[in-house]
Amino acid sequence: MSTLLKSAQALKPLFDRVLVQRLKAANKTASGLYIPEKNQEKLNQGVVISVGPGITNTTTGQVIPVSVKAGDQVLLPSFGGNPVKVGDEEYLLYTDKEILAKIENNN
C-alpha cells in the first residue's frame, strides 16, 4: 500500500489547524512493572508538530495567526481532534480554538 505521507513534517495544516502529537503515558511503574496498554491513561498534553498560517477575518481581510508554534507543549481536550496516522505514529489535527492552553516551562 502506497501513501503520500512519509513523515509528519510533510503535513502542512491549512487555515487555523494545528498538528499535535499526544504525549504517551508511562508504560511501566516506578518499581518496573509493565502497565498493559488498555490500562494506560491517556494524557491530555501534546507537542505541536506544525501549524497553519491562520484564519482570515471576514470583516477586515487580515489573517489572524495561530496562537501556538511548532515545538510548543499544549493542553488538549479529553475528546476531539481528527486522527492522522503516519507510519506507526498517530497525530491529531485540532483547530486553534480547540487547544485549551499552552504549557510554559519556567525552570
LINLINJO-V857083 format. One record per residue. SS is DSSP state (alpha for helix, beta for strand, coil for the rest). Layout:
SS + SS
This chain:
coil + coil + coil + coil + coil + coil + coil + alpha + alpha + alpha + coil + coil + coil + coil + coil + coil + beta + beta + beta + beta + beta + beta + coil + coil + coil + coil + coil + beta + coil + coil + coil + coil + coil + beta + coil + coil + alpha + alpha + alpha + coil + coil + coil + coil + coil + beta + beta + beta + beta + beta + beta + beta + coil + coil + coil + beta + beta + coil + coil + coil + coil + coil + coil + beta + beta + coil + coil + coil + coil + coil + coil + coil + coil + beta + beta + beta + coil + coil + coil + coil + coil + coil + beta + beta + beta + beta + beta + coil + coil + beta + beta + beta + beta + beta + beta + beta + alpha + alpha + alpha + coil + coil + beta + beta + beta + coil + coil + coil + coil
